[in-house]
Each structure stands twice: as structure tokens, then as C-alpha cells.
Amino acid sequence: MSLFDQLLFERCSILSNDSDPESIDGQESRQVPDWDVVAEDVPCRIDTNAIGRAEETDVEPRVGLLRRLIYMRSPVLSNGQALNPHHAILANGVYYDIVDTKPTKDANSLHHLEVECKQLITLEQGESGS
């Protein structure tokens, strides 16, 4: 087992909102917990260091967005798609919305994915979100 694979000590599931193959963009109004599971027990590593600064929204209750990087090998999804922003990741009871997937190659082949995600959080009174 490679050093990279040894670092993938967490497990996640991949969820998809693309339940209607006739849909133009695959989006519906279903909430993420109701999305279809298209992969389970995917080895990953979640980088808890925020990418940039947390963003705060102006809605009540006050919410913020935390940015995360999730490292994984390219998962095989049951719907045949490649991982994209129409998917979400569930790990350790937390849902992460995919913003972008960045393939990282070694030599001539895909080595792993760096998946940029955002996590919606509720800010406690008095927190600034930065």
C-alpha cells in the first residue's frame, strides 16, 4: 500500500442529485440527505484547514461556509459519472457540497483527486466567521 493510500484513513459516501437522466442539469429541489448514494466506503482524507477565509452570509440564522479539501482516489460511481459539483460527500456525519474536483497526475496517469468542498455551518452568536 502506498504512503498516499495510508493517509486515506477516513471513509465517505458520494451522493448524487442526478436522479432524472432526462434533466438538463440534473438538479432538483431535494435536500442533500435525500440524494441517491452512488458510492459507499470510499477512502478519503479531509483537510480541516480552511482554504482561504470562512465566508459569512447575511441570512438568519447566521450561517457561514467552511472550505475543505478532500483527497481521494477517483471513485467508481454506480451512475457511471465522474465526480462533479452535482454530487455531495458525506463523511463523519457531515455533508460537503462539491465546488470543484482537481485531478492530480503522476507520470501519465491520474493519481488522485483533490475535491474542493464547502460546508454550511450555523455561526454562534458573537462569532465573526473569519
C-alpha positions in Angstrom: 0.0 0.0 0.0 1.4 3.4 -1.0 2.0 6.2 1.5 -0.8 8.2 -0.1 -3.3 5.3 0.4 -2.2 5.0 4.1 -3.2 8.6 4.6 -6.7 7.9 3.4 -7.9 6.8 6.8 -11.4 8.2 6.7 -14.4 6.8 4.8 -17.1 8.7 2.9 -20.2 8.2 0.7 -20.9 10.0 -2.5 -24.4 11.3 -3.1 -25.9 12.4 -6.4 -28.8 14.7 -7.2 -28.9 13.4 -10.8 -31.9 11.1 -10.4 -33.6 12.1 -13.7 -31.3 11.3 -16.7 -33.6 13.4 -18.9 -32.9 16.5 -16.8 -30.7 19.1 -18.4 -28.6 19.9 -15.4 -29.5 17.1 -13.0 -30.7 19.5 -10.3 -33.9 19.1 -8.3 -35.2 20.7 -5.2 -34.4 17.6 -3.0 -32.3 18.2 0.1 -28.9 16.6 0.2 -29.8 13.9 2.7 -32.4 12.7 0.2 -30.0 12.3 -2.7 -29.1 8.9 -4.1 -26.0 7.2 -2.7 -23.8 6.3 -5.7 -20.7 5.1 -3.8 -20.0 4.0 -0.3 -17.0 3.3 1.9 -14.7 5.5 -0.3 -11.3 6.0 1.3 -10.5 9.7 1.8 -8.7 12.3 3.9 -10.4 15.5 4.9 -8.1 18.5 5.2 -9.7 20.6 8.0 -7.5 23.6 7.3 -9.9 26.1 5.6 -9.0 27.2 2.1 -8.8 30.9 2.3 -11.2 32.6 4.9 -14.6 31.4 6.0 -17.4 33.3 4.3 -20.4 34.7 6.2 -23.8 35.1 4.8 -26.4 37.8 5.7 -29.3 35.5 6.4 -30.9 34.5 9.7 -29.9 32.4 11.4 -26.4 33.5 10.6 -24.6 30.8 8.6 -21.1 30.5 7.3 -19.3 28.4 4.7 -16.2 26.5 5.6 -13.9 25.4 2.8 -12.4 21.9 2.8 -10.1 19.8 0.6 -11.0 16.1 0.5 -8.3 13.8 -1.0 -9.3 10.5 -2.6 -8.6 8.2 -5.4 -11.1 8.7 -8.3 -14.2 6.8 -7.1 -16.3 4.5 -9.3 -19.8 5.8 -9.1 -22.8 3.5 -9.7 -24.3 6.0 -12.1 -21.2 5.9 -14.3 -20.4 9.6 -13.9 -17.2 11.3 -12.9 -17.3 13.1 -9.5 -18.6 16.7 -10.2 -20.5 19.6 -8.5 -23.8 17.7 -8.9 -22.5 15.4 -6.1 -22.1 15.7 -2.4 -19.8 13.9 0.0 -21.0 12.5 3.4 -18.2 11.8 5.9 -18.3 11.6 9.7 -22.0 12.7 9.6 -21.2 15.9 7.7 -22.4 16.8 4.2 -19.9 18.6 2.0 -21.1 20.3 -1.2 -18.6 19.8 -4.1 -17.3 23.1 -5.6 -14.6 21.7 -7.9 -12.6 18.5 -8.5 -8.9 18.8 -9.3 -7.2 15.7 -10.8 -3.6 15.3 -9.8 -1.5 13.2 -12.1 1.8 11.3 -11.7 3.7 10.4 -14.9 0.9 9.9 -17.4 -2.0 8.7 -15.3 -4.4 10.0 -12.7 -3.1 9.7 -9.2 -5.8 11.2 -7.1 -8.5 13.9 -6.8 -8.3 17.0 -4.7 -12.0 17.8 -4.1 -12.7 21.4 -3.1 -15.8 21.4 -0.9 -17.9 23.8 1.2 -19.6 23.0 4.5 -22.5 25.1 5.6 -22.4 25.9 9.4 -24.5 28.0 11.8 -22.5 30.7 13.5 -23.0 31.1 17.2 -23.9 34.5 18.4 -20.7 36.6 18.8 -18.6 34.7 16.2 -17.4 36.7 13.2 -17.0 33.8 10.8 -13.4 34.8 9.9 
